[in-house]
Amino acid sequence: MEVKFQSKAESKRQQQEAFLKLSGEERFLQFLKLSRRINKLFSPKDELSFEERNKGNFLLIHKDLQQDGGMG
């Protein structure tokens, strides 16, 4: 392991240069990887259903989108 002492600006410039060296596909994959890590850190505790999230709200549902479940 190597320890480097550098300013924040130098560190940021170095990270940016390394990122710009990646191809478009590699940048996109890095973005997806970062998104997954963020979702793991800040995942919702309890996933609510559509009905629970919208309980007490006035909803207009177009007849073409209405399901047979009686909703709307």
CHARMM-style PDB file with segment names, atoms N, HN, CA, C and O in Angstrom:
ATOM      1  N   MET     1       0.848  -1.179   0.000  1.00  0.00      PROA
ATOM      2  CA  MET     1       0.000   0.000   0.000  1.00  0.00      PROA
ATOM      3  C   MET     1       0.885   1.230   0.000  1.00  0.00      PROA
ATOM      4  O   MET     1       1.859   1.316   0.748  1.00  0.00      PROA
ATOM      5  N   GLU     2       0.533   2.174  -0.846  1.00  0.00      PROA
ATOM      6  HN  GLU     2      -0.258   2.105  -1.454  1.00  0.00      PROA
ATOM      7  CA  GLU     2       1.313   3.395  -0.978  1.00  0.00      PROA
ATOM      8  C   GLU     2       0.520   4.559  -0.392  1.00  0.00      PROA
ATOM      9  O   GLU     2      -0.671   4.707  -0.668  1.00  0.00      PROA
ATOM     10  N   VAL     3       1.184   5.384   0.417  1.00  0.00      PROA
ATOM     11  HN  VAL     3       2.151   5.264   0.641  1.00  0.00      PROA
ATOM     12  CA  VAL     3       0.543   6.551   1.015  1.00  0.00      PROA
ATOM     13  C   VAL     3       1.061   7.792   0.312  1.00  0.00      PROA
ATOM     14  O   VAL     3       2.271   8.001   0.220  1.00  0.00      PROA
ATOM     15  N   LYS     4       0.144   8.619  -0.186  1.00  0.00      PROA
ATOM     16  HN  LYS     4      -0.838   8.450  -0.111  1.00  0.00      PROA
ATOM     17  CA  LYS     4       0.509   9.866  -0.863  1.00  0.00      PROA
ATOM     18  C   LYS     4      -0.097  11.039  -0.110  1.00  0.00      PROA
ATOM     19  O   LYS     4      -1.233  10.968   0.360  1.00  0.00      PROA
ATOM     20  N   PHE     5       0.654  12.101  -0.001  1.00  0.00      PROA
ATOM     21  HN  PHE     5       1.576  12.159  -0.383  1.00  0.00      PROA
ATOM     22  CA  PHE     5       0.150  13.336   0.574  1.00  0.00      PROA
ATOM     23  C   PHE     5       0.004  14.331  -0.565  1.00  0.00      PROA
ATOM     24  O   PHE     5       0.986  14.707  -1.204  1.00  0.00      PROA
ATOM     25  N   GLN     6      -1.230  14.753  -0.814  1.00  0.00      PROA
ATOM     26  HN  GLN     6      -2.028  14.447  -0.295  1.00  0.00      PROA
ATOM     27  CA  GLN     6      -1.482  15.708  -1.890  1.00  0.00      PROA
ATOM     28  C   GLN     6      -2.678  16.576  -1.518  1.00  0.00      PROA
ATOM     29  O   GLN     6      -3.468  16.233  -0.638  1.00  0.00      PROA
ATOM     30  N   SER     7      -2.792  17.695  -2.202  1.00  0.00      PROA
ATOM     31  HN  SER     7      -2.150  17.973  -2.917  1.00  0.00      PROA
ATOM     32  CA  SER     7      -3.905  18.599  -1.916  1.00  0.00      PROA
ATOM     33  C   SER     7      -5.196  18.019  -2.491  1.00  0.00      PROA
ATOM     34  O   SER     7      -5.179  17.093  -3.301  1.00  0.00      PROA
ATOM     35  N   LYS     8      -6.301  18.590  -2.051  1.00  0.00      PROA
ATOM     36  HN  LYS     8      -6.314  19.342  -1.393  1.00  0.00      PROA
ATOM     37  CA  LYS     8      -7.603  18.141  -2.543  1.00  0.00      PROA
ATOM     38  C   LYS     8      -7.712  18.380  -4.051  1.00  0.00      PROA
ATOM     39  O   LYS     8      -8.236  17.541  -4.783  1.00  0.00      PROA
ATOM     40  N   ALA     9      -7.217  19.525  -4.505  1.00  0.00      PROA
ATOM     41  HN  ALA     9      -6.791  20.207  -3.911  1.00  0.00      PROA
ATOM     42  CA  ALA     9      -7.277  19.857  -5.935  1.00  0.00      PROA
ATOM     43  C   ALA     9      -6.461  18.861  -6.758  1.00  0.00      PROA
ATOM     44  O   ALA     9      -6.905  18.425  -7.820  1.00  0.00      PROA
ATOM     45  N   GLU    10      -5.277  18.502  -6.277  1.00  0.00      PROA
ATOM     46  HN  GLU    10      -4.917  18.856  -5.414  1.00  0.00      PROA
ATOM     47  CA  GLU    10      -4.444  17.526  -6.984  1.00  0.00      PROA
ATOM     48  C   GLU    10      -5.130  16.163  -7.047  1.00  0.00      PROA
ATOM     49  O   GLU    10      -5.130  15.499  -8.083  1.00  0.00      PROA
ATOM     50  N   SER    11      -5.707  15.764  -5.932  1.00  0.00      PROA
ATOM     51  HN  SER    11      -5.707  16.304  -5.090  1.00  0.00      PROA
ATOM     52  CA  SER    11      -6.393  14.478  -5.866  1.00  0.00      PROA
ATOM     53  C   SER    11      -7.577  14.446  -6.834  1.00  0.00      PROA
ATOM     54  O   SER    11      -7.783  13.471  -7.557  1.00  0.00      PROA
ATOM     55  N   LYS    12      -8.349  15.536  -6.831  1.00  0.00      PROA
ATOM     56  HN  LYS    12      -8.182  16.328  -6.244  1.00  0.00      PROA
ATOM     57  CA  LYS    12      -9.517  15.604  -7.711  1.00  0.00      PROA
ATOM     58  C   LYS    12      -9.091  15.574  -9.179  1.00  0.00      PROA
ATOM     59  O   LYS    12      -9.722  14.894  -9.988  1.00  0.00      PROA
ATOM     60  N   ARG    13      -8.033  16.299  -9.530  1.00  0.00      PROA
ATOM     61  HN  ARG    13      -7.521  16.852  -8.872  1.00  0.00      PROA
ATOM     62  CA  ARG    13      -7.528  16.325 -10.900  1.00  0.00      PROA
ATOM     63  C   ARG    13      -7.084  14.930 -11.329  1.00  0.00      PROA
ATOM     64  O   ARG    13      -7.358  14.497 -12.449  1.00  0.00      PROA
ATOM     65  N   GLN    14      -6.396  14.233 -10.429  1.00  0.00      PROA
ATOM     66  HN  GLN    14      -6.173  14.584  -9.519  1.00  0.00      PROA
ATOM     67  CA  GLN    14      -5.909  12.884 -10.724  1.00  0.00      PROA
ATOM     68  C   GLN    14      -7.076  11.912 -10.946  1.00  0.00      PROA
ATOM     69  O   GLN    14      -7.043  11.096 -11.867  1.00  0.00      PROA
ATOM     70  N   GLN    15      -8.099  12.005 -10.102  1.00  0.00      PROA
ATOM     71  HN  GLN    15      -8.127  12.668  -9.354  1.00  0.00      PROA
ATOM     72  CA  GLN    15      -9.279  11.150 -10.256  1.00  0.00      PROA
ATOM     73  C   GLN    15     -10.004  11.443 -11.569  1.00  0.00      PROA
ATOM     74  O   GLN    15     -10.464  10.530 -12.254  1.00  0.00      PROA
ATOM     75  N   GLN    16     -10.100  12.731 -11.908  1.00  0.00      PROA
ATOM     76  HN  GLN    16      -9.726  13.473 -11.352  1.00  0.00      PROA
ATOM     77  CA  GLN    16     -10.776  13.117 -13.146  1.00  0.00      PROA
ATOM     78  C   GLN    16     -10.013  12.603 -14.365  1.00  0.00      PROA
ATOM     79  O   GLN    16     -10.621  12.103 -15.312  1.00  0.00      PROA
ATOM     80  N   GLU    17      -8.702  12.723 -14.346  1.00  0.00      PROA
ATOM     81  HN  GLU    17      -8.208  13.129 -13.577  1.00  0.00      PROA
ATOM     82  CA  GLU    17      -7.886  12.229 -15.460  1.00  0.00      PROA
ATOM     83  C   GLU    17      -8.053  10.720 -15.635  1.00  0.00      PROA
ATOM     84  O   GLU    17      -8.177  10.228 -16.756  1.00  0.00      PROA
ATOM     85  N   ALA    18      -8.054   9.995 -14.523  1.00  0.00      PROA
ATOM     86  HN  ALA    18      -7.953  10.395 -13.612  1.00  0.00      PROA
ATOM     87  CA  ALA    18      -8.220   8.539 -14.588  1.00  0.00      PROA
ATOM     88  C   ALA    18      -9.595   8.180 -15.150  1.00  0.00      PROA
ATOM     89  O   ALA    18      -9.726   7.237 -15.931  1.00  0.00      PROA
ATOM     90  N   PHE    19     -10.617   8.937 -14.748  1.00  0.00      PROA
ATOM     91  HN  PHE    19     -10.511   9.703 -14.114  1.00  0.00      PROA
ATOM     92  CA  PHE    19     -11.974   8.673 -15.226  1.00  0.00      PROA
ATOM     93  C   PHE    19     -12.091   8.967 -16.720  1.00  0.00      PROA
ATOM     94  O   PHE    19     -12.738   8.216 -17.450  1.00  0.00      PROA
ATOM     95  N   LEU    20     -11.469  10.054 -17.178  1.00  0.00      PROA
ATOM     96  HN  LEU    20     -10.944  10.664 -16.585  1.00  0.00      PROA
ATOM     97  CA  LEU    20     -11.564  10.432 -18.589  1.00  0.00      PROA
ATOM     98  C   LEU    20     -10.793   9.485 -19.499  1.00  0.00      PROA
ATOM     99  O   LEU    20     -11.047   9.448 -20.703  1.00  0.00      PROA
ATOM    100  N   LYS    21      -9.863   8.723 -18.949  1.00  0.00      PROA
ATOM    101  HN  LYS    21      -9.657   8.753 -17.971  1.00  0.00      PROA
ATOM    102  CA  LYS    21      -9.126   7.732 -19.736  1.00  0.00      PROA
ATOM    103  C   LYS    21      -9.993   6.515 -20.066  1.00  0.00      PROA
ATOM    104  O   LYS    21      -9.683   5.759 -20.987  1.00  0.00      PROA
ATOM    105  N   LEU    22     -11.077   6.332 -19.312  1.00  0.00      PROA
ATOM    106  HN  LEU    22     -11.328   6.946 -18.565  1.00  0.00      PROA
ATOM    107  CA  LEU    22     -11.970   5.196 -19.539  1.00  0.00      PROA
ATOM    108  C   LEU    22     -12.787   5.414 -20.807  1.00  0.00      PROA
ATOM    109  O   LEU    22     -13.066   6.550 -21.190  1.00  0.00      PROA
ATOM    110  N   SER    23     -13.165   4.323 -21.446  1.00  0.00      PROA
ATOM    111  HN  SER    23     -12.939   3.400 -21.134  1.00  0.00      PROA
ATOM    112  CA  SER    23     -14.043   4.414 -22.622  1.00  0.00      PROA
ATOM    113  C   SER    23     -15.459   4.747 -22.145  1.00  0.00      PROA
ATOM    114  O   SER    23     -15.747   4.688 -20.950  1.00  0.00      PROA
ATOM    115  N   GLY    24     -16.330   5.094 -23.076  1.00  0.00      PROA
ATOM    116  HN  GLY    24     -16.096   5.143 -24.048  1.00  0.00      PROA
ATOM    117  CA  GLY    24     -17.712   5.413 -22.725  1.00  0.00      PROA
ATOM    118  C   GLY    24     -18.409   4.267 -22.020  1.00  0.00      PROA
ATOM    119  O   GLY    24     -19.153   4.474 -21.062  1.00  0.00      PROA
ATOM    120  N   GLU    25     -18.164   3.054 -22.501  1.00  0.00      PROA
ATOM    121  HN  GLU    25     -17.560   2.886 -23.279  1.00  0.00      PROA
ATOM    122  CA  GLU    25     -18.774   1.876 -21.885  1.00  0.00      PROA
ATOM    123  C   GLU    25     -18.265   1.682 -20.458  1.00  0.00      PROA
ATOM    124  O   GLU    25     -19.044   1.380 -19.554  1.00  0.00      PROA
ATOM    125  N   GLU    26     -16.960   1.854 -20.256  1.00  0.00      PROA
ATOM    126  HN  GLU    26     -16.327   2.099 -20.990  1.00  0.00      PROA
ATOM    127  CA  GLU    26     -16.381   1.687 -18.917  1.00  0.00      PROA
ATOM    128  C   GLU    26     -16.899   2.757 -17.962  1.00  0.00      PROA
ATOM    129  O   GLU    26     -17.140   2.477 -16.788  1.00  0.00      PROA
ATOM    130  N   ARG    27     -17.072   3.983 -18.460  1.00  0.00      PROA
ATOM    131  HN  ARG    27     -16.876   4.211 -19.413  1.00  0.00      PROA
ATOM    132  CA  ARG    27     -17.626   5.060 -17.620  1.00  0.00      PROA
ATOM    133  C   ARG    27     -19.043   4.708 -17.185  1.00  0.00      PROA
ATOM    134  O   ARG    27     -19.412   4.887 -16.024  1.00  0.00      PROA
ATOM    135  N   PHE    28     -19.834   4.204 -18.137  1.00  0.00      PROA
ATOM    136  HN  PHE    28     -19.534   4.059 -19.079  1.00  0.00      PROA
ATOM    137  CA  PHE    28     -21.212   3.833 -17.818  1.00  0.00      PROA
ATOM    138  C   PHE    28     -21.247   2.720 -16.776  1.00  0.00      PROA
ATOM    139  O   PHE    28     -22.053   2.763 -15.846  1.00  0.00      PROA
ATOM    140  N   LEU    29     -20.376   1.725 -16.929  1.00  0.00      PROA
ATOM    141  HN  LEU    29     -19.722   1.691 -17.684  1.00  0.00      PROA
ATOM    142  CA  LEU    29     -20.325   0.626 -15.961  1.00  0.00      PROA
ATOM    143  C   LEU    29     -19.894   1.127 -14.586  1.00  0.00      PROA
ATOM    144  O   LEU    29     -20.407   0.658 -13.569  1.00  0.00      PROA
ATOM    145  N   GLN    30     -18.959   2.073 -14.544  1.00  0.00      PROA
ATOM    146  HN  GLN    30     -18.543   2.454 -15.370  1.00  0.00      PROA
ATOM    147  CA  GLN    30     -18.549   2.668 -13.270  1.00  0.00      PROA
ATOM    148  C   GLN    30     -19.726   3.403 -12.629  1.00  0.00      PROA
ATOM    149  O   GLN    30     -19.920   3.337 -11.415  1.00  0.00      PROA
ATOM    150  N   PHE    31     -20.512   4.107 -13.455  1.00  0.00      PROA
ATOM    151  HN  PHE    31     -20.355   4.161 -14.441  1.00  0.00      PROA
ATOM    152  CA  PHE    31     -21.696   4.799 -12.955  1.00  0.00      PROA
ATOM    153  C   PHE    31     -22.693   3.810 -12.352  1.00  0.00      PROA
ATOM    154  O   PHE    31     -23.235   4.052 -11.273  1.00  0.00      PROA
ATOM    155  N   LEU    32     -22.934   2.697 -13.047  1.00  0.00      PROA
ATOM    156  HN  LEU    32     -22.493   2.501 -13.923  1.00  0.00      PROA
ATOM    157  CA  LEU    32     -23.859   1.690 -12.527  1.00  0.00      PROA
ATOM    158  C   LEU    32     -23.355   1.085 -11.225  1.00  0.00      PROA
ATOM    159  O   LEU    32     -24.131   0.858 -10.298  1.00  0.00      PROA
ATOM    160  N   LYS    33     -22.056   0.828 -11.160  1.00  0.00      PROA
ATOM    161  HN  LYS    33     -21.426   1.013 -11.914  1.00  0.00      PROA
ATOM    162  CA  LYS    33     -21.467   0.266  -9.949  1.00  0.00      PROA
ATOM    163  C   LYS    33     -21.643   1.232  -8.773  1.00  0.00      PROA
ATOM    164  O   LYS    33     -21.993   0.820  -7.667  1.00  0.00      PROA
ATOM    165  N   LEU    34     -21.397   2.521  -9.026  1.00  0.00      PROA
ATOM    166  HN  LEU    34     -21.113   2.856  -9.924  1.00  0.00      PROA
ATOM    167  CA  LEU    34     -21.572   3.532  -7.986  1.00  0.00      PROA
ATOM    168  C   LEU    34     -23.036   3.613  -7.557  1.00  0.00      PROA
ATOM    169  O   LEU    34     -23.329   3.726  -6.367  1.00  0.00      PROA
ATOM    170  N   SER    35     -23.954   3.556  -8.520  1.00  0.00      PROA
ATOM    171  HN  SER    35     -23.716   3.465  -9.487  1.00  0.00      PROA
ATOM    172  CA  SER    35     -25.386   3.604  -8.208  1.00  0.00      PROA
ATOM    173  C   SER    35     -25.802   2.441  -7.314  1.00  0.00      PROA
ATOM    174  O   SER    35     -26.566   2.623  -6.366  1.00  0.00      PROA
ATOM    175  N   ARG    36     -25.298   1.245  -7.617  1.00  0.00      PROA
ATOM    176  HN  ARG    36     -24.677   1.097  -8.387  1.00  0.00      PROA
ATOM    177  CA  ARG    36     -25.625   0.074  -6.788  1.00  0.00      PROA
ATOM    178  C   ARG    36     -25.104   0.243  -5.364  1.00  0.00      PROA
ATOM    179  O   ARG    36     -25.795  -0.088  -4.401  1.00  0.00      PROA
ATOM    180  N   ARG    37     -23.884   0.759  -5.236  1.00  0.00      PROA
ATOM    181  HN  ARG    37     -23.322   1.028  -6.019  1.00  0.00      PROA
ATOM    182  CA  ARG    37     -23.316   0.960  -3.898  1.00  0.00      PROA
ATOM    183  C   ARG    37     -24.128   1.983  -3.115  1.00  0.00      PROA
ATOM    184  O   ARG    37     -24.360   1.804  -1.919  1.00  0.00      PROA
ATOM    185  N   ILE    38     -24.562   3.048  -3.773  1.00  0.00      PROA
ATOM    186  HN  ILE    38     -24.374   3.193  -4.745  1.00  0.00      PROA
ATOM    187  CA  ILE    38     -25.372   4.065  -3.101  1.00  0.00      PROA
ATOM    188  C   ILE    38     -26.712   3.473  -2.683  1.00  0.00      PROA
ATOM    189  O   ILE    38     -27.185   3.736  -1.578  1.00  0.00      PROA
ATOM    190  N   ASN    39     -27.332   2.674  -3.555  1.00  0.00      PROA
ATOM    191  HN  ASN    39     -26.948   2.460  -4.454  1.00  0.00      PROA
ATOM    192  CA  ASN    39     -28.613   2.045  -3.219  1.00  0.00      PROA
ATOM    193  C   ASN    39     -28.487   1.093  -2.041  1.00  0.00      PROA
ATOM    194  O   ASN    39     -29.410   0.988  -1.233  1.00  0.00      PROA
ATOM    195  N   LYS    40     -27.362   0.398  -1.929  1.00  0.00      PROA
ATOM    196  HN  LYS    40     -26.612   0.483  -2.585  1.00  0.00      PROA
ATOM    197  CA  LYS    40     -27.156  -0.489  -0.781  1.00  0.00      PROA
ATOM    198  C   LYS    40     -27.027   0.315   0.506  1.00  0.00      PROA
ATOM    199  O   LYS    40     -27.551  -0.082   1.547  1.00  0.00      PROA
ATOM    200  N   LEU    41     -26.330   1.444   0.435  1.00  0.00      PROA
ATOM    201  HN  LEU    41     -25.905   1.767  -0.411  1.00  0.00      PROA
ATOM    202  CA  LEU    41     -26.133   2.273   1.623  1.00  0.00      PROA
ATOM    203  C   LEU    41     -27.422   2.950   2.073  1.00  0.00      PROA
ATOM    204  O   LEU    41     -27.696   3.043   3.269  1.00  0.00      PROA
ATOM    205  N   PHE    42     -28.212   3.424   1.108  1.00  0.00      PROA
ATOM    206  HN  PHE    42     -27.989   3.348   0.136  1.00  0.00      PROA
ATOM    207  CA  PHE    42     -29.398   4.206   1.427  1.00  0.00      PROA
ATOM    208  C   PHE    42     -30.669   3.539   0.929  1.00  0.00      PROA
ATOM    209  O   PHE    42     -31.554   4.211   0.400  1.00  0.00      PROA
ATOM    210  N   SER    43     -30.769   2.238   1.089  1.00  0.00      PROA
ATOM    211  HN  SER    43     -30.050   1.692   1.519  1.00  0.00      PROA
ATOM    212  CA  SER    43     -31.955   1.522   0.617  1.00  0.00      PROA
ATOM    213  C   SER    43     -33.138   1.812   1.537  1.00  0.00      PROA
ATOM    214  O   SER    43     -32.964   1.998   2.741  1.00  0.00      PROA
ATOM    215  N   PRO    44     -34.355   1.849   0.959  1.00  0.00      PROA
ATOM    216  CA  PRO    44     -35.540   2.075   1.787  1.00  0.00      PROA
ATOM    217  C   PRO    44     -35.745   0.901   2.738  1.00  0.00      PROA
ATOM    218  O   PRO    44     -35.563  -0.257   2.363  1.00  0.00      PROA
ATOM    219  N   LYS    45     -36.120   1.213   3.955  1.00  0.00      PROA
ATOM    220  HN  LYS    45     -36.267   2.154   4.260  1.00  0.00      PROA
ATOM    221  CA  LYS    45     -36.288   0.168   4.972  1.00  0.00      PROA
ATOM    222  C   LYS    45     -37.490  -0.720   4.662  1.00  0.00      PROA
ATOM    223  O   LYS    45     -37.376  -1.946   4.644  1.00  0.00      PROA
ATOM    224  N   ASP    46     -38.624  -0.105   4.423  1.00  0.00      PROA
ATOM    225  HN  ASP    46     -38.717   0.891   4.438  1.00  0.00      PROA
ATOM    226  CA  ASP    46     -39.847  -0.859   4.135  1.00  0.00      PROA
ATOM    227  C   ASP    46     -40.398  -0.376   2.802  1.00  0.00      PROA
ATOM    228  O   ASP    46     -40.775   0.787   2.662  1.00  0.00      PROA
ATOM    229  N   GLU    47     -40.441  -1.256   1.844  1.00  0.00      PROA
ATOM    230  HN  GLU    47     -40.134  -2.201   1.958  1.00  0.00      PROA
ATOM    231  CA  GLU    47     -40.977  -0.903   0.527  1.00  0.00      PROA
ATOM    232  C   GLU    47     -42.499  -0.976   0.601  1.00  0.00      PROA
ATOM    233  O   GLU    47     -43.064  -2.034   0.880  1.00  0.00      PROA
ATOM    234  N   LEU    48     -43.158   0.151   0.350  1.00  0.00      PROA
ATOM    235  HN  LEU    48     -42.699   1.010   0.123  1.00  0.00      PROA
ATOM    236  CA  LEU    48     -44.609   0.207   0.423  1.00  0.00      PROA
ATOM    237  C   LEU    48     -45.219  -0.091  -0.940  1.00  0.00      PROA
ATOM    238  O   LEU    48     -44.616   0.179  -1.979  1.00  0.00      PROA
ATOM    239  N   SER    49     -46.416  -0.647  -0.918  1.00  0.00      PROA
ATOM    240  HN  SER    49     -46.906  -0.866  -0.074  1.00  0.00      PROA
ATOM    241  CA  SER    49     -47.124  -0.913  -2.170  1.00  0.00      PROA
ATOM    242  C   SER    49     -47.676   0.400  -2.721  1.00  0.00      PROA
ATOM    243  O   SER    49     -47.701   1.413  -2.021  1.00  0.00      PROA
ATOM    244  N   PHE    50     -48.115   0.377  -3.966  1.00  0.00      PROA
ATOM    245  HN  PHE    50     -48.095  -0.445  -4.534  1.00  0.00      PROA
ATOM    246  CA  PHE    50     -48.695   1.561  -4.599  1.00  0.00      PROA
ATOM    247  C   PHE    50     -49.869   2.087  -3.780  1.00  0.00      PROA
ATOM    248  O   PHE    50     -49.988   3.293  -3.565  1.00  0.00      PROA
ATOM    249  N   GLU    51     -50.729   1.190  -3.325  1.00  0.00      PROA
ATOM    250  HN  GLU    51     -50.633   0.210  -3.500  1.00  0.00      PROA
ATOM    251  CA  GLU    51     -51.909   1.589  -2.559  1.00  0.00      PROA
ATOM    252  C   GLU    51     -51.519   2.235  -1.234  1.00  0.00      PROA
ATOM    253  O   GLU    51     -52.121   3.231  -0.832  1.00  0.00      PROA
ATOM    254  N   GLU    52     -50.517   1.677  -0.550  1.00  0.00      PROA
ATOM    255  HN  GLU    52     -50.028   0.868  -0.877  1.00  0.00      PROA
ATOM    256  CA  GLU    52     -50.082   2.237   0.729  1.00  0.00      PROA
ATOM    257  C   GLU    52     -49.442   3.605   0.551  1.00  0.00      PROA
ATOM    258  O   GLU    52     -49.657   4.504   1.364  1.00  0.00      PROA
ATOM    259  N   ARG    53     -48.647   3.769  -0.524  1.00  0.00      PROA
ATOM    260  HN  ARG    53     -48.472   3.039  -1.185  1.00  0.00      PROA
ATOM    261  CA  ARG    53     -47.992   5.056  -0.766  1.00  0.00      PROA
ATOM    262  C   ARG    53     -49.008   6.146  -1.083  1.00  0.00      PROA
ATOM    263  O   ARG    53     -48.774   7.316  -0.779  1.00  0.00      PROA
ATOM    264  N   ASN    54     -50.131   5.777  -1.692  1.00  0.00      PROA
ATOM    265  HN  ASN    54     -50.321   4.827  -1.939  1.00  0.00      PROA
ATOM    266  CA  ASN    54     -51.104   6.762  -2.142  1.00  0.00      PROA
ATOM    267  C   ASN    54     -52.379   6.765  -1.308  1.00  0.00      PROA
ATOM    268  O   ASN    54     -53.394   7.307  -1.745  1.00  0.00      PROA
ATOM    269  N   LYS    55     -52.350   6.177  -0.128  1.00  0.00      PROA
ATOM    270  HN  LYS    55     -51.525   5.737   0.227  1.00  0.00      PROA
ATOM    271  CA  LYS    55     -53.525   6.128   0.732  1.00  0.00      PROA
ATOM    272  C   LYS    55     -53.933   7.552   1.110  1.00  0.00      PROA
ATOM    273  O   LYS    55     -53.104   8.340   1.566  1.00  0.00      PROA
ATOM    274  N   GLY    56     -55.186   7.870   0.923  1.00  0.00      PROA
ATOM    275  HN  GLY    56     -55.859   7.230   0.552  1.00  0.00      PROA
ATOM    276  CA  GLY    56     -55.698   9.189   1.268  1.00  0.00      PROA
ATOM    277  C   GLY    56     -55.486  10.228   0.178  1.00  0.00      PROA
ATOM    278  O   GLY    56     -55.934  11.365   0.324  1.00  0.00      PROA
ATOM    279  N   ASN    57     -54.821   9.869  -0.903  1.00  0.00      PROA
ATOM    280  HN  ASN    57     -54.457   8.945  -1.022  1.00  0.00      PROA
ATOM    281  CA  ASN    57     -54.622  10.795  -2.013  1.00  0.00      PROA
ATOM    282  C   ASN    57     -55.740  10.628  -3.026  1.00  0.00      PROA
ATOM    283  O   ASN    57     -56.279   9.534  -3.198  1.00  0.00      PROA
ATOM    284  N   PHE    58     -56.077  11.702  -3.683  1.00  0.00      PROA
ATOM    285  HN  PHE    58     -55.639  12.590  -3.544  1.00  0.00      PROA
ATOM    286  CA  PHE    58     -57.085  11.674  -4.739  1.00  0.00      PROA
ATOM    287  C   PHE    58     -56.389  11.309  -6.034  1.00  0.00      PROA
ATOM    288  O   PHE    58     -55.541  12.060  -6.516  1.00  0.00      PROA
ATOM    289  N   LEU    59     -56.736  10.166  -6.603  1.00  0.00      PROA
ATOM    290  HN  LEU    59     -57.425   9.556  -6.212  1.00  0.00      PROA
ATOM    291  CA  LEU    59     -56.083   9.685  -7.816  1.00  0.00      PROA
ATOM    292  C   LEU    59     -57.060   9.680  -8.978  1.00  0.00      PROA
ATOM    293  O   LEU    59     -58.204   9.243  -8.847  1.00  0.00      PROA
ATOM    294  N   LEU    60     -56.592  10.176 -10.121  1.00  0.00      PROA
ATOM    295  HN  LEU    60     -55.664  10.531 -10.228  1.00  0.00      PROA
ATOM    296  CA  LEU    60     -57.355  10.074 -11.361  1.00  0.00      PROA
ATOM    297  C   LEU    60     -56.687   9.010 -12.206  1.00  0.00      PROA
ATOM    298  O   LEU    60     -55.521   9.146 -12.576  1.00  0.00      PROA
ATOM    299  N   ILE    61     -57.417   7.954 -12.512  1.00  0.00      PROA
ATOM    300  HN  ILE    61     -58.364   7.843 -12.211  1.00  0.00      PROA
ATOM    301  CA  ILE    61     -56.856   6.854 -13.292  1.00  0.00      PROA
ATOM    302  C   ILE    61     -57.664   6.729 -14.573  1.00  0.00      PROA
ATOM    303  O   ILE    61     -58.877   6.525 -14.531  1.00  0.00      PROA
ATOM    304  N   HSD    62     -57.002   6.851 -15.696  1.00  0.00      PROA
ATOM    305  HN  HSD    62     -56.017   7.017 -15.730  1.00  0.00      PROA
ATOM    306  CA  HSD    62     -57.666   6.754 -16.996  1.00  0.00      PROA
ATOM    307  C   HSD    62     -58.274   5.364 -17.145  1.00  0.00      PROA
ATOM    308  O   HSD    62     -57.698   4.371 -16.703  1.00  0.00      PROA
ATOM    309  N   LYS    63     -59.444   5.308 -17.772  1.00  0.00      PROA
ATOM    310  HN  LYS    63     -59.912   6.115 -18.131  1.00  0.00      PROA
ATOM    311  CA  LYS    63     -60.151   4.026 -17.888  1.00  0.00      PROA
ATOM    312  C   LYS    63     -59.337   2.976 -18.637  1.00  0.00      PROA
ATOM    313  O   LYS    63     -59.511   1.782 -18.392  1.00  0.00      PROA
ATOM    314  N   ASP    64     -58.450   3.393 -19.547  1.00  0.00      PROA
ATOM    315  HN  ASP    64     -58.308   4.363 -19.746  1.00  0.00      PROA
ATOM    316  CA  ASP    64     -57.610   2.434 -20.265  1.00  0.00      PROA
ATOM    317  C   ASP    64     -56.532   1.837 -19.367  1.00  0.00      PROA
ATOM    318  O   ASP    64     -56.018   0.755 -19.651  1.00  0.00      PROA
ATOM    319  N   LEU    65     -56.188   2.529 -18.292  1.00  0.00      PROA
ATOM    320  HN  LEU    65     -56.605   3.407 -18.061  1.00  0.00      PROA
ATOM    321  CA  LEU    65     -55.151   2.054 -17.379  1.00  0.00      PROA
ATOM    322  C   LEU    65     -55.727   1.342 -16.167  1.00  0.00      PROA
ATOM    323  O   LEU    65     -54.991   0.737 -15.388  1.00  0.00      PROA
ATOM    324  N   GLN    66     -57.040   1.414 -16.009  1.00  0.00      PROA
ATOM    325  HN  GLN    66     -57.638   1.906 -16.642  1.00  0.00      PROA
ATOM    326  CA  GLN    66     -57.695   0.823 -14.849  1.00  0.00      PROA
ATOM    327  C   GLN    66     -57.619  -0.694 -14.902  1.00  0.00      PROA
ATOM    328  O   GLN    66     -57.843  -1.307 -15.946  1.00  0.00      PROA
ATOM    329  N   GLN    67     -57.298  -1.289 -13.751  1.00  0.00      PROA
ATOM    330  HN  GLN    67     -57.116  -0.791 -12.903  1.00  0.00      PROA
ATOM    331  CA  GLN    67     -57.234  -2.743 -13.656  1.00  0.00      PROA
ATOM    332  C   GLN    67     -58.570  -3.264 -13.158  1.00  0.00      PROA
ATOM    333  O   GLN    67     -59.380  -2.505 -12.627  1.00  0.00      PROA
ATOM    334  N   ASP    68     -58.799  -4.553 -13.329  1.00  0.00      PROA
ATOM    335  HN  ASP    68     -58.141  -5.169 -13.761  1.00  0.00      PROA
ATOM    336  CA  ASP    68     -60.065  -5.160 -12.917  1.00  0.00      PROA
ATOM    337  C   ASP    68     -60.173  -5.321 -11.412  1.00  0.00      PROA
ATOM    338  O   ASP    68     -61.206  -5.772 -10.917  1.00  0.00      PROA
ATOM    339  N   GLY    69     -59.137  -4.965 -10.674  1.00  0.00      PROA
ATOM    340  HN  GLY    69     -58.297  -4.599 -11.075  1.00  0.00      PROA
ATOM    341  CA  GLY    69     -59.126  -5.144  -9.232  1.00  0.00      PROA
ATOM    342  C   GLY    69     -60.043  -4.199  -8.491  1.00  0.00      PROA
ATOM    343  O   GLY    69     -60.113  -4.252  -7.263  1.00  0.00      PROA
ATOM    344  N   GLY    70     -60.755  -3.330  -9.204  1.00  0.00      PROA
ATOM    345  HN  GLY    70     -60.699  -3.287 -10.201  1.00  0.00      PROA
ATOM    346  CA  GLY    70     -61.688  -2.444  -8.538  1.00  0.00      PROA
ATOM    347  C   GLY    70     -61.059  -1.131  -8.123  1.00  0.00      PROA
ATOM    348  O   GLY    70     -61.723  -0.299  -7.505  1.00  0.00      PROA
ATOM    349  N   MET    71     -59.813  -0.930  -8.444  1.00  0.00      PROA
ATOM    350  HN  MET    71     -59.274  -1.605  -8.946  1.00  0.00      PROA
ATOM    351  CA  MET    71     -59.164   0.312  -8.066  1.00  0.00      PROA
ATOM    352  C   MET    71     -59.551   1.388  -9.067  1.00  0.00      PROA
ATOM    353  O   MET    71     -59.555   1.126 -10.270  1.00  0.00      PROA
ATOM    354  N   GLY    72     -59.879   2.598  -8.606  1.00  0.00      PROA
ATOM    355  HN  GLY    72     -59.876   2.811  -7.629  1.00  0.00      PROA
ATOM    356  CA  GLY    72     -60.193   3.703  -9.500  1.00  0.00      PROA
ATOM    357  C   GLY    72     -61.622   3.839  -9.595  1.00  0.00      PROA
ATOM    358  OT1 GLY    72     -62.113   4.717 -10.303  1.00  0.00      PROA
TER     359      GLY     72
END
